[in-house]
Amino acid sequence: MLWLLLACTNTPETPDSGGETDTELPEDTQIYKPDGAFCSPETRIGHIAVQRYGGSNATFYAQIYDTPSPWIGSPAQESEDCAHYSYESVLCEGCEAGQQCSVDGACVDAPRTLKDLELSVSADGQSTSHSADAQGLIWGQLALESTFSFALSGAVEVQSEEMVLPEPITPVVTSNGDYDKPGTLKVSWQGSTEGWVQTVIPINHHANSPTFTACHSPADQSEFEVPAAMVDPLAVSTGLEFQGLEQGQFAAVETPAGCVQISVVNQVYSNVQFE
């Protein structure tokens, strides 16, 4: 999953998340609700999502960590619609087992998935309940429902408003360069004007680094540009690996541990048309 870009060069591997967390709910548990559309990647602790591919049935998943990724800091560059996150490897001395070296050069506890979670999914008014597995993952399949809401309970309490999955857009992505030096990407689309259109472009997988560019724009804007300075650094080794678009409804829920991203989206794929 693109949002969980945690692998990187010259850093320890993400530890096995099979251990238990120490999270306990206070008696006066606070239920957190959306406050905005998008989490900042540097504060995000997980996702609750519905994803539909083309006209097929949809899937849902949820996975929440106890802390944001220590390898994602503030954006290195920003434009009107995009932000570029560049990971520069740092070395820490004296990190203990279960710790990682953060972008700030500090030894911090590695993120761990929360296991004590129950997700209620309401799809077109029909609710089902699902528990996290040993890895803290909640996953399941849906039919052709179009209206969803969520209630997450347990180690963190999150509720969403009703979110509607729109009809999918038809996108076009063009570049005046090539795979190795794409330059500016121009992203445009036709179809639905509801919700948002988003893309997350990772650095080429051979770099094995949490460097990426994330963009989002209101669907009724019909287009956005990804500046060359935020694209070319991603096209290393075997070139640019554009991952397509997500289109739909988004909600950000701020909690004391970090931000939970909720999304109900169509996954829309489009090859980049290079000049």
C-alpha positions in Angstrom: 0.0 0.0 0.0 1.5 3.3 -1.2 0.6 5.2 2.0 2.8 2.8 4.1 6.1 3.8 2.5 8.4 2.7 5.4 11.2 0.7 3.8 14.4 2.7 3.2 18.1 2.4 2.4 20.6 2.1 5.2 17.9 1.8 7.9 16.8 -1.2 9.9 13.9 -3.2 8.5 10.4 -2.5 9.9 10.2 -4.8 12.9 7.7 -7.6 13.1 4.4 -6.0 14.3 3.2 -9.2 16.0 4.0 -7.9 19.5 1.3 -6.5 21.7 0.8 -2.7 22.2 0.6 -1.0 25.6 -2.4 1.1 24.6 -5.2 1.1 27.2 -8.4 3.1 26.9 -9.2 5.5 29.7 -12.7 5.3 31.3 -13.8 8.5 29.6 -12.8 7.3 26.1 -12.9 10.1 23.5 -14.4 9.3 20.1 -12.6 11.2 17.4 -14.3 12.4 14.2 -13.1 13.9 10.9 -11.7 17.4 11.0 -10.5 18.1 7.4 -9.9 15.9 4.3 -6.2 14.9 4.4 -3.7 13.8 7.0 -0.2 15.1 6.7 2.1 12.1 5.9 4.4 13.0 8.7 1.5 12.8 11.3 -0.4 9.8 9.8 -0.7 6.7 11.9 -2.9 4.6 9.6 -5.9 4.2 7.3 -9.5 3.2 7.0 -10.3 2.7 3.4 -12.7 1.4 0.7 -11.1 0.9 -2.7 -12.9 0.0 -5.9 -10.9 -1.0 -9.0 -12.7 -0.2 -12.2 -16.3 -1.4 -12.2 -15.5 -4.4 -10.0 -16.5 -5.1 -6.4 -14.7 -3.1 -3.7 -12.5 -4.0 -0.8 -12.1 -2.4 2.6 -9.2 -2.4 5.0 -8.0 -0.7 8.2 -4.6 -0.7 9.9 -3.5 1.7 12.6 0.0 2.2 14.2 0.7 3.6 17.6 2.9 6.4 16.2 3.7 8.0 12.8 6.6 6.8 10.7 9.9 8.2 12.0 11.2 8.2 8.4 8.8 10.9 7.1 9.5 14.5 8.1 8.3 17.8 6.8 8.0 18.2 3.0 11.1 19.3 1.2 9.1 21.1 -1.5 5.5 22.2 -1.8 3.3 23.6 -4.6 -0.4 24.5 -4.8 -1.5 20.9 -5.1 1.6 18.8 -4.3 4.2 18.1 -1.7 7.5 16.3 -2.1 9.0 14.2 0.8 12.7 13.4 0.5 14.3 10.9 2.8 18.0 11.5 3.6 19.6 8.6 5.4 21.0 9.5 8.8 23.0 7.4 11.2 22.2 7.0 14.9 24.4 5.5 17.6 23.2 3.4 20.5 19.7 2.5 19.2 18.2 -0.4 21.1 16.4 -3.3 19.8 12.9 -2.3 18.6 14.1 1.3 17.9 14.7 3.1 14.6 16.8 6.1 13.6 14.4 8.9 12.8 14.9 11.6 10.1 16.0 13.9 13.0 18.8 11.5 13.9 17.2 10.3 17.1 16.6 6.7 18.3 12.8 6.3 18.6 10.6 3.3 19.2 9.5 1.7 15.9 5.8 2.0 15.1 3.7 -1.0 16.1 0.3 -1.9 14.8 -2.6 -1.8 17.2 -4.2 -5.2 17.6 -7.2 -4.4 19.9 -9.4 -3.0 17.1 -12.9 -3.6 15.9 -14.2 -2.0 12.7 -17.9 -1.5 12.0 -18.5 -1.0 8.3 -21.9 0.4 7.1 -22.3 -0.2 3.4 -25.6 1.2 1.9 -27.1 0.9 5.4 -26.0 -2.7 6.1 -23.5 -2.9 9.0 -20.9 -5.6 9.6 -18.2 -5.9 12.3 -14.6 -7.0 11.8 -11.7 -7.6 14.1 -8.0 -7.0 13.5 -5.8 -10.0 12.9 -2.4 -10.8 14.4 -0.8 -8.1 12.3 -3.4 -5.5 13.2 -5.0 -5.7 9.7 -8.7 -5.6 9.1 -9.7 -6.5 5.6 -12.8 -7.7 3.7 -14.7 -7.6 0.4 -17.8 -5.6 -0.6 -20.3 -5.8 -3.4 -21.3 -2.8 -5.5 -22.4 -0.5 -2.6 -21.8 3.2 -2.9 -22.4 4.8 0.5 -20.2 4.0 3.5 -19.5 5.0 7.1 -17.1 3.5 9.7 -16.8 3.2 13.4 -13.4 2.0 14.8 -13.3 0.9 18.4 -10.8 -0.6 20.8 -7.3 0.9 21.2 -8.5 4.0 19.4 -12.1 5.2 18.8 -12.8 6.8 15.4 -16.1 7.5 13.7 -16.7 8.8 10.2 -19.6 10.6 8.6 -21.4 9.0 5.6 -19.1 9.0 2.5 -20.3 8.4 -1.1 -18.2 6.7 -3.8 -18.7 8.7 -7.0 -18.7 7.4 -10.6 -15.0 7.0 -11.7 -13.2 9.6 -13.8 -11.3 9.1 -17.0 -7.8 10.5 -16.6 -5.0 11.6 -18.9 -1.4 12.0 -17.7 1.2 13.5 -19.9 4.9 14.4 -19.7 7.2 16.4 -22.0 10.1 14.1 -21.0 10.8 10.3 -20.7 11.0 7.6 -18.1 14.4 8.7 -16.8 13.7 12.5 -16.8 9.9 13.0 -17.0 9.8 16.7 -16.2 6.4 18.2 -15.2 3.5 15.8 -15.2 0.1 17.2 -16.3 -2.8 15.3 -14.9 -6.3 15.9 -16.2 -9.6 14.1 -16.1 -13.2 14.0 -17.3 -16.3 12.6 -15.6 -17.3 13.1 -12.0 -16.7 16.4 -10.3 -17.4 15.1 -6.8 -14.8 14.7 -4.1 -11.1 14.8 -4.7 -8.4 13.3 -7.0 -5.1 12.2 -5.5 -1.9 10.6 -6.5 1.1 9.4 -4.5 4.2 8.8 -6.7 6.9 6.8 -5.0 10.6 6.8 -5.8 11.6 3.9 -8.0 11.5 0.7 -6.0 15.2 0.0 -6.5 16.0 3.0 -4.3 14.1 1.4 -1.4 13.5 4.7 0.3 10.4 6.5 1.7 10.8 9.4 -0.8 7.6 10.3 -2.6 5.4 13.1 -4.0 1.8 13.4 -3.0 -0.8 15.6 -4.7 -4.5 16.1 -4.3 -7.0 18.4 -6.0 -10.7 19.0 -5.9 -12.3 16.9 -8.6 -14.1 19.9 -10.1 -10.7 21.5 -10.8 -10.3 18.9 -13.6 -6.5 19.1 -13.6 -3.3 19.7 -11.7 0.4 19.7 -12.4 3.2 17.9 -10.6 6.3 20.1 -10.9 9.4 18.6 -12.5 11.4 19.3 -9.3 9.1 16.9 -7.5 9.1 14.2 -10.3 12.6 13.9 -11.6 14.2 12.8 -8.2 11.8 9.9 -8.2 12.9 8.6 -11.6 16.1 6.8 -10.6 17.4 3.4 -11.7 14.8 2.1 -14.1 12.8 5.3 -14.3 9.5 6.7 -13.1 6.9 4.4 -11.5 3.6 6.4 -11.7 1.0 4.5 -9.6 -2.3 6.0 -11.0 -4.9 8.0 -9.2 -7.3 7.7 -6.3 -10.7 9.5 -6.7 -13.4 9.9 -4.2 -14.1 11.1 -0.7 -11.4 11.7 2.0 -11.5 12.5 5.7 -8.8 13.1 8.3 -9.3 12.2 12.0 -6.8 13.8 14.4 -6.1 11.7 17.6 -3.5 12.3 20.3 -1.3 9.6 18.7 -1.6 11.0 15.2 -3.9 11.3 12.2 -6.1 8.5 10.8 -6.8 8.8 7.1 -10.2 7.7 5.9 -10.9 7.3 2.2 -13.7 5.9 -0.1 -12.1 5.9 -3.5 -11.9 4.5 -7.0 -8.5 3.3 -8.0 -8.0 4.7 -11.5 -4.9 3.7 -13.5 -3.4 5.7 -16.4 -0.1 5.2 -18.1 2.0 8.4 -18.5 2.0 9.6 -22.1 5.6 10.7 -22.8 6.5 13.0 -25.6 
